[in-house]
């Protein structure tokens, strides 16, 4: 059987890595590659939310809701957990909006809350697993990959490779390569330096290459 070639290109979108209807879909990055924080409407949106304008929160959801769900799904592994994370994030934004000082963009600040919320939910889920040993960890052990086109085994390998990254590497990789944020924005979200963000992305790519190329190398050696 001919081996399937694997091209590692990081100018792709991966959505989502696991969960209900899970798939790893490779597509060219589109409009979401533009950082939302550069939108001049950002400050006005923050001011309206601070003033308690519910329409402003609705607009924030229309602008960023899909992107937030996509990131949460990739971090948590399931659609239901992603929906919970986004809902909890908006509640936290409403409760803490008075603490927003504009040191980063409003969207960046919102995504920082989302990332932290995802980590809290993941830790909570792992604690529950201590009492329910047979509960499946969908993000680490994806069961199904149903994206049209491409080789299923390669999609599954990519899912597993992303799940095997460290938390910080997975965060930076998804925020930069999938959601299209710049390193300055990622640094503000994760409370790290831009240099650390760049170095972490480099390490994540290196680890993904090593993980994904290893099976191909072993097959070649055994041929």
N, C-alpha and C positions, 0 to 999 in steps of 0.2 A: 504493500500500500504506500502510495506516495505521501511524503510528509507534508504537512501544511505549513507554509512559510508564515512567520510572525513578524510584522513590522511594528515597531514601537514608535508611534507618533504621538506627541503630547498636545497637538493642536486639535483635540477631539473633545467631545462631550460624553461623559459617562453618566448614565441616569437610568434607574438607580442601581446600586450594586447588589441589592438583595431585597427580599420581602415579597409581599403579595403581588403577583404579576411581575416578578422581578426580571430584570434584564440588564445587560450592559450594552448600551447603545452607543455606537461610535458615529458621530456626526460632526460636521464642521461647526466650530464655534460661531455663533451668530451675534445678534444685537446685544445679548446679555454680556458679551465680552467687554462692553463699555462700562466702566465703573459708575454705579448709580450716584455715588457721592459727588461726581462732577456736575450733576444737574443743578442749575441755579435755583430750581424749585425746592431744593433740599431744606434750606434755612426757613423758607416760608412754611413748608410742611411741618417742620419741627415747632415753629411758633404756634401754628394752628392747633397742633396736638397738645402743646403745653397749655393752651387756652381752653382745652376741653372740648374742642370741636370734633364731634363724632364723625362728621363727614371726612375730616382729615385722616382719621384712622382707617376709614373705609378706602380712602384713596391710597394710603400706604399699603394696604392689603392688595388692592388692585395692581399696584405697581410692582410689589415685591413678594406677594404671597406665593406665587408659583415657584419663584426662585428659592424662597425660604423652605418650602415643602420639599423641593428637590434636594437641597443640602441636608435637611434633617433626615430625609429618607436614606441618603447615602451614609450618614453618620450613625443612624439607629437601625436601619435594615428593614423596617416595615412601614407600610403606609399608615397604619393606625397610630404607631408611635410618632411618626412625623407630624400627623395632624394634631396630636396631643401637644407636641413640642411647640408648634407654631401658635396654637391657641394659648398655651402658657406664656409664650414669649410676648404676645400682645397684651396679656394681662399685666405682665411685669413692666412693659413699656408704659402702660397707663399709670401704674402705681408709682413708677420712679421717674416720670418725665420731668419733674421739677429739678432732678439732679443732673439733667443734660445741660452741659455748659458750652457745647459747640466746639470742643477741642478736637473732635473729629466730625465727619459728616454724620447726619442723623441716621442715614442708612447703615453706615459702618457701625455706629453705636447699637442699632437694632440687631444687626447680625452678631455682634459680640454677645448680646443677651441670648440670642438663639443658640449659639455654639455652647455657651455655658449651660443653658437649659438642657440641651441634648446630652451633655456630659452628666448632668444631674440625673436625668431619666435613665441613662445607661447604667450608672452606678446603682440606682434604685432597682433596676431590673436584675442586675447581677446579684444584689443582696437577696432578692426574691428567689433566685435560682439556688441559693444555699439551702432553701427549705423545700424547693421543688426540683430535685436533681435531674429529672427527665425532661424538663422544659427545654425546648430547642433554642439554641442561640442562632437566630436566623442570619444575623449579620456575619458571623464567623463561619457558618456552615450553610451557605445558600443551597437551596434544593433545586431550583428551577431557573432556567434562563430562556426567555422566549422572544428575544429581539429578532425581527426578520433579518435574514441574511447573516453571513458570517458563520464561523464554525462553532458549534455549541461548546466544544471542549475548550476552545480558546477563551470564550466568554466566561466560562466557569473558572478557568485558570486566572483570568484577570480579576474576577470577583474575589477569589481567595487571596490573590496577591495584595490587593488593596486592603482587605480585612486584616492581613498580617502586618501591615505597617504599624509603627507606633502611633499613638493617638495624635501626637503633634505633627508627624509626617502626613497622616491621613487628613488632618485639618487643613494644612497648608496646601497639599496637593489638590484637594477638592475645591478649596476657595480660589486658588490660582488657575488651575488647569480646567476645571469644570465650570465654576461660576464667574471666572474672568476678573476677579479683583486684582488690583495692583499690590505689590509688596508693602507699600506704605499703608494701605487699607488693612491688609492682613495683619501687619504689625500692631495696628491700633485695636483690631478685634481680639487678637490673641495676647495682647500686652507683652509683645516681644519686640526686638529691634528689627529693622528692615534687613540687616545683615543676617540675623538669625533666621528670618523667613526665607531668604534666598538660599542659605546653607541647608535648611531643612528640606526645601524643595529639591535641591540637588541630591540629597541623601535619599529622599523618597523615590525619585526617578531611578537612581542607581539600584536601590533595593528591588524595585519593580522589574527592572531589566534583568537583574541577576535571577530573580525568582521565575520570571517568564521564559528566559532563555535556557535555564538549567534543564528542563525536560527535553527540549529540542536537542541540546548537546548530548544528553545521555542516550537518546534514540540514535543519534548519528554515530556515537561510539560503539553501539551494539549492533549496527548494521553490518 
